[in-house]
């Protein structure tokens, strides 16, 4: 059974790297640093490369006792026996994804800047919701900014963990945790770090 209690701390999201060996080496360093949630996201890869990379990531995360979440693709997640799926605004029906995944796998939903969308997603079976972008992001430079109040349980009451995403680094991470973030979704802040393992360890330390 998936340990949904692992939904806390650093949530590392893979970059669009075609070099599988490089992707695995850096991901393993991030896992050594203590990260326990990896999302496989590669928008431009062929279906063959996506299957190859997701399968290797599945073995790697299992070896480290970490969760593997697949972005946007329920079929791929089921094929590689991933721990769950993350869906966005244009990635299909949340309730259908919940039905296909069953009750034990993790379902995450992007809610952008919308508390009402998050409440609705939880009602349909989301195990966590993601808000953002909180800071300028290289991945989605045109993304609208989210307000910190979305992370405040008094203002946006939710029964599931909240993920903050968008331009997060070691310098601005603490402000999001203090505002109420349960997880920090990070790409370049770990994958492009001079020491991915040390960056992972430092992000994790902020949650202690």
C-alpha positions as CSV (number, residue, x, y, z in Angstrom):
1,X,0.0,0.0,0.0
2,X,1.2,3.5,-0.8
3,X,2.3,5.5,2.2
4,X,0.3,8.7,1.8
5,X,1.9,9.9,5.0
6,X,5.0,10.5,2.9
7,X,3.3,13.5,1.3
8,X,5.4,16.0,3.2
9,X,8.7,17.8,2.4
10,X,10.5,18.2,-0.8
11,X,8.6,17.1,-3.9
12,X,11.2,16.9,-6.7
13,X,9.9,17.2,-10.3
14,X,12.0,15.9,-13.1
15,X,13.2,18.2,-15.9
16,X,12.8,17.5,-19.6
17,X,16.1,15.6,-19.9
18,X,16.5,13.1,-22.8
19,X,19.6,11.6,-21.2
20,X,18.2,8.8,-19.0
21,X,21.5,8.0,-17.3
22,X,21.9,11.7,-16.2
23,X,18.3,11.8,-15.0
24,X,18.8,8.7,-12.9
25,X,22.1,9.8,-11.4
26,X,20.8,13.2,-10.3
27,X,17.5,11.7,-9.1
28,X,19.4,9.2,-7.0
29,X,21.4,12.0,-5.4
30,X,18.2,13.8,-4.6
31,X,16.8,10.7,-3.0
32,X,20.0,10.2,-1.0
33,X,19.4,13.7,0.3
34,X,16.1,12.6,1.9
35,X,13.5,13.5,-0.7
36,X,10.7,10.9,-0.6
37,X,8.4,12.1,-3.5
38,X,9.5,12.2,-7.1
39,X,7.2,13.3,-10.0
40,X,8.1,12.2,-13.5
41,X,7.3,15.0,-15.9
42,X,8.6,15.1,-19.4
43,X,6.3,17.0,-21.8
44,X,8.4,16.6,-25.0
45,X,9.6,13.0,-24.8
46,X,8.4,10.2,-27.1
47,X,6.2,7.5,-25.6
48,X,9.1,5.1,-25.8
49,X,11.4,7.4,-23.8
50,X,8.7,8.2,-21.3
51,X,8.1,4.5,-20.6
52,X,11.9,3.8,-20.3
53,X,12.5,6.7,-17.9
54,X,9.4,6.1,-15.8
55,X,10.3,2.4,-15.4
56,X,13.8,3.1,-14.3
57,X,12.5,5.8,-11.9
58,X,10.1,3.3,-10.5
59,X,12.9,0.9,-9.6
60,X,15.0,3.8,-8.2
61,X,12.2,5.2,-6.0
62,X,11.3,1.7,-4.7
63,X,15.0,1.2,-3.7
64,X,14.9,4.4,-1.6
65,X,11.4,3.9,-0.2
66,X,10.1,6.9,-2.1
67,X,6.9,7.6,-4.0
68,X,6.8,8.0,-7.8
69,X,4.1,10.2,-9.2
70,X,3.6,10.4,-12.9
71,X,2.5,13.7,-14.5
72,X,-0.7,13.7,-16.6
73,X,-0.6,10.1,-17.7
74,X,-2.7,7.5,-15.8
75,X,-1.9,4.8,-18.4
76,X,1.8,5.2,-17.9
77,X,1.5,5.3,-14.2
78,X,-0.4,2.0,-14.2
79,X,2.0,0.4,-16.6
80,X,5.1,1.0,-14.5
81,X,3.2,0.5,-11.2
82,X,3.8,4.1,-10.0
83,X,2.4,5.3,-6.7
84,X,0.1,7.9,-8.3
85,X,-0.7,10.5,-10.8
86,X,-0.8,14.3,-10.9
87,X,-3.3,16.0,-13.2
88,X,-3.7,19.6,-14.3
89,X,-6.5,21.7,-15.6
90,X,-6.4,20.2,-19.1
91,X,-5.5,16.6,-18.2
92,X,-8.9,15.0,-17.9
93,X,-11.6,14.4,-15.3
94,X,-10.4,14.1,-11.7
95,X,-13.1,11.7,-10.7
96,X,-12.2,9.4,-13.7
97,X,-8.6,9.5,-12.7
98,X,-9.6,8.5,-9.2
99,X,-11.7,5.6,-10.4
100,X,-8.9,4.3,-12.6
101,X,-6.2,4.6,-10.0
102,X,-8.3,3.0,-7.3
103,X,-8.4,4.1,-3.6
104,X,-4.8,3.3,-2.7
105,X,-2.7,5.2,-5.2
106,X,-2.0,9.0,-4.8
107,X,-4.0,11.5,-6.9
108,X,-2.7,15.1,-7.0
109,X,-4.4,18.0,-8.7
110,X,-3.1,21.4,-9.8
111,X,-5.4,24.1,-8.5
112,X,-3.3,27.2,-9.6
113,X,-4.7,30.2,-7.7
114,X,-8.2,28.8,-6.9
115,X,-9.2,27.6,-3.5
116,X,-12.7,26.6,-4.7
117,X,-11.1,24.3,-7.3
118,X,-9.1,22.7,-4.6
119,X,-12.1,22.1,-2.4
120,X,-13.9,20.5,-5.4
121,X,-10.8,18.4,-6.3
122,X,-10.7,17.0,-2.7
123,X,-14.4,16.2,-2.9
124,X,-13.6,14.2,-6.1
125,X,-10.8,12.2,-4.4
126,X,-7.6,14.3,-4.6
127,X,-5.0,13.3,-2.0
128,X,-3.2,16.6,-2.3
129,X,-3.6,19.8,-4.2
130,X,-1.0,22.1,-5.7
131,X,-1.1,25.9,-5.8
132,X,1.2,28.3,-7.8
133,X,3.1,29.9,-9.2
134,X,4.3,31.6,-6.1
135,X,7.5,33.0,-7.7
136,X,8.8,33.5,-11.3
137,X,9.3,30.2,-12.9
138,X,11.6,29.2,-15.8
139,X,9.4,26.2,-16.5
140,X,6.2,28.3,-16.8
141,X,7.3,31.9,-17.2
142,X,3.8,33.1,-18.1
143,X,2.0,31.5,-15.1
144,X,-0.1,33.7,-13.0
145,X,1.1,34.3,-9.4
146,X,-0.6,32.7,-6.4
147,X,-1.2,34.4,-3.1
148,X,0.3,33.0,0.1
149,X,-3.1,32.9,1.7
150,X,-4.0,29.8,-0.3
151,X,-1.6,27.9,2.0
152,X,-3.4,29.1,5.1
153,X,-5.8,26.6,6.5
154,X,-7.9,29.3,8.1
155,X,-8.5,31.0,4.7
156,X,-8.6,28.0,2.4
157,X,-9.7,25.0,4.6
158,X,-8.7,21.7,3.2
159,X,-8.3,18.2,4.6
160,X,-5.3,17.2,2.4
161,X,-1.7,18.4,2.0
162,X,-0.9,21.5,0.0
163,X,1.9,21.7,-2.5
164,X,3.5,25.0,-3.3
165,X,5.1,25.3,-6.8
166,X,6.7,27.9,-9.0
167,X,10.2,29.3,-8.8
168,X,11.0,27.8,-5.4
169,X,14.6,27.8,-4.2
170,X,16.5,27.5,-0.9
171,X,16.2,31.3,-0.3
172,X,12.4,31.6,-0.6
173,X,11.3,28.1,0.6
174,X,10.9,29.0,4.3
175,X,8.3,31.6,3.6
176,X,6.1,29.0,1.9
177,X,6.4,26.5,4.7
178,X,5.7,29.2,7.3
179,X,2.5,30.1,5.3
180,X,1.3,26.5,5.4
181,X,2.8,24.5,2.6
182,X,3.2,20.8,3.3
183,X,5.3,20.1,0.3
184,X,7.5,22.2,-2.0
185,X,7.6,21.2,-5.7
186,X,11.0,22.0,-7.0
187,X,12.7,21.3,-10.4
188,X,15.8,23.5,-11.1
189,X,16.4,24.1,-7.4
190,X,17.5,20.5,-7.1
191,X,18.1,19.2,-10.6
192,X,20.3,22.1,-11.6
193,X,22.0,22.5,-8.3
194,X,25.8,22.1,-8.0
195,X,25.1,19.5,-5.4
196,X,21.6,17.9,-5.8
197,X,22.0,15.7,-2.7
198,X,22.9,18.7,-0.5
199,X,20.1,20.8,-1.9
200,X,17.7,18.0,-1.2
201,X,18.9,17.6,2.3
202,X,18.6,21.3,3.0
203,X,15.1,21.5,1.6
204,X,14.1,18.6,3.8
205,X,15.7,20.2,6.9
206,X,13.3,23.1,6.6
207,X,10.5,20.8,7.5
208,X,12.0,19.5,10.7
